[in-house]
Amino acid sequence: MPLDHYGVAIGDLIRFYRDPPDSFGRWFHGHVEISTPSGMWTSALDVDTPTGLGISYRLSGNLTPADLGPVASLPDGFHLLPSSPASGAIDYLRSAFLQDNFLWFLKANAVGLPRSPQPLPPKWPPPTAMKPKPPAHEVLQQRFLNSMHRFDYWLPKAIPLHIRPWLRSDGNNALTALEAELVGNRKVYLFGERFDTGQGVHDVHQNQGDPAGSQWWDDNGIWQDGAVAVQREDATLFLWQVRFNSQATKTDNAGHPA
């Protein structure tokens, strides 16, 4: 079944930190802590896996709080969000403000992703296993996508030429990109599933499109994706998205791969 306690925690930034790196300098999680009227809320942010499955991240730097809909007017604290567009819930594949339009007519919200979802690994390797180095063509592709990302940041929002590519996470770069936006800003929105115990949010990533046979198949659902939004001092908004490369980019009304 879809996530039972999907919502958003809103508050002022306390700190950002990373888990201790593994033997090869990779981080599997980052953490953002915020202050709310009920006390501190934390989050667990997935940016790498020990399986080599692969994670991608996406950055939006030219948004406004109005893009969050009714969520922007909620007070600090945690709020459950019904899985519908009217609640302010996020859906990577359906939220209008996350769909790139090239000259108004070409949808481009999957730029940088594999043409088909990456298959699940047959077994879990040891956490200390060294990942193989990506082939040269993938390195060049990532450099091109990073250049595209920087160009998109430079363009004013009014220009209809925005393509926000998905970038490959190496367990470091995704957290560095988020940390850079947290510095000097205060208000943070943490979208995801509330912890069963304690004050925190996890599943801060895409929560639909997991393939049949995956342990997360039953969690698939629409309008329940996780993200981190940072409201800047100049009233603009930054949004950080994460997805596993095994997840589909097209889903049915149940959130399963279409």
N, C-alpha and C positions, 0 to 999 in steps of 0.2 A: 504494500500500500504506500501511497505518497507520504511525505514527511508529516509527522503528527504535530510538531511544534515549530513550524516555520514562522520566521518573523524577522524583526530588525531591532538591534540594540543601538541606541543613540546616546552619545555623550561626548565629553571632552577628553582628548587624548591624555593618558597618563604616561605610557611608555610603549616602545616597540622593541622586541628582542627576538632572537632566533634560538632554536634548539642547538645544543652542541653539535658541531659538524661530525660526519663520519670520518673514517680513515683517509678518505680522498678529498676532504674539504667540502663535502656537499651538505646542504641543509635540507631536511625533509619537511620541516615546519617553521613557520614564523608565528609570532603572537603579537596582537595589538590589545592593549588594556585601556579601557575608558572609564571615566567616572560618571555615575548616574545617581539620581536621588536615593536609590536602594543600595548604593555601594558600587564597588568595582565590578565591571564585566570584562571578561577576557575572550579571546578567540583563538582557534587553532586553524592555521592557514596552510593547506597542502601545496607544496611547490615541487616535490620530487617523490619518486617511489623507489624502493629497493629492487623492484622487479625489472626495471628498464622499460616499463610500459610507456612512459613519456607523458609529460604535462605541458600544456601551452597556456600562455597568459596574454591578455589584451588590455590595452590602456586607452582610456578616453580622457582627454585633457581639456576639452572645450565645451563642457556641459554647464548647466545651471541647476540650482536646487529645484526649479520648477519641473525639470525632467523627471524627478522622483515622484511627481504627482502628490497625492495626499500625505505621503511619508514626510515630505519637507515641512509640513506644519505640525507634526507630532512632537510632543514634549520629550525631553530626555528620559531614557528608560527603555525597557524591552516591551515590544508590542507584537502580539501575534497578528499575522497577516493572512487572511483567507486567500486561497490560491485562485485569484482572479485579477484581471487587469485593473479593476476598480479600486482594489485595496492598496495599490502601490507596490505589490509584489513584483519581483523581477523575473523575466523569462528571456534568456539569451537569444532565443529564436523568434520571439514574438513581441517583445517590448519595442515600441516604435523608435525610441531614442537610441537603441543599440543596433539598428539596422542601417548599414551604410548604403547610401545612394550615390551612384556615379552619374552625375548629370541628370538626376531625378529618376532615372529609369532602370539602372542596373544594380541589383542587390549584390552586395559584396561582403557580407558578414562572415564568410568562411575563408577569406584570403589568408594564406599561410598554413592552412590545415591540410592534412593528407587528403587525397582524393577520396579515399574510403577509410572508415575507422580502423585503427590499428588493432590487430587481433590480441586477445588476452594471452599473456604468457602461460605456457603449460605448467610451470611450477615457480615457486618463489625461491630465488637464489639467496645465498647468505647476504645479510645487510652490508657486509664489507666487500662484496664482490665488485670488482672494477668494471665500470661500464665501457663498452667498446667506443672508440672515438668515431664521431659521425663522418661519413664520407665527404670528400672535398666539395661535391656539388651541393650538399646540404649546408655546409659552412658558408658557401657563396650565397645560397638562397637566404640564409638568416641575415647576412650582411645587407642584402638588398631590402629585406623586410624591415630591418632596423632603420634603414635610410628612409623608407616609406613612412614609418611611424614618426620619425622626426619631422618630416615634411608635413604630415597631417597636423602635428602640434602647432606648426607655424601658421597654418591657414586659418583665417577667421571662420567662425561657424557659419556665417551667412553664405559663404562660397560653396556651391553644391558639388564639391569635388573631394569628399572625405572617404578615405578607405583606411580603416583601422585594422592592421593585420594582426593575426595571432602569431606570437613569438614563442620559440621553443624555450622552455624553462630548463636551466641546468642546476636548479637548486640554489642558485645564488642571484642571478640577474632579476628574477621576478620579485624577490624580496627587496633588492636594491632599488628597483623602480618604485615600489610602494613606499619604502623608507624615505626616499627623496621628496615625496609629496607630503609626507607626514610632518617633516621638519618645518617649523614655523607656522603650522596650522593647528587648529584645535578641534573643531567639530567633526566627528567621525560617525558613519553609519555602518554597522556590521550586519549584513543580511545572511541568514542561514538558519540552521536548526538549533534550537535551544538545548543546552546540556540537560541530561536527565537529572543530574545532581550538581548543584552549585550554579553560579551565575556565569554563564559563558555561551558562546555560539561556535558551532562547528559546521561541517558541510558547507564551507564558504567557497563553493565552486558550482559548476553546472550539476544539476540534480535530475537530469533526464537523458535519455539516449543510451543508457547502459545496455549492452547486448544480452540476449538470452544466454543463460548459463552463468552470468555474472552474479556475484553475491549481492550486488546492488540493484538487480533487476526489479525487485519489489519496491524499491525506493523511488523508482521513476515516477515523474509527475510533471505537469506543466505549471507555470507560474509559481515556482518555488526554488529558483536558482539563487545561489549565494554570491556575494560580492562585497567589496569594501569601497565605500564612497567617502571622500574627504572634501569638506567644504573649505575653500581657501579664504584668506582674509579679503580678497578682492571680490568675494561673492560668487566666483566661478566654482565649478565642481569637477573633481577628478574621480574616475571610477576604475577599479581594478577587478578584472575577471580572470577566472582560472577554470580550465577544463582538462579532463583526462583524454588522451588521444584515442582511446577506445570508444568514446562516446559519439553517437551519431549527430550530424548537423541538421537532420530532418527527423521530426518525431510526430507521432499521431496524438490524438486528444488524450491519451493515457500517459504520454511521455515516453512511450516505447519507440525504438527505431522504426521509421516508416519506410 
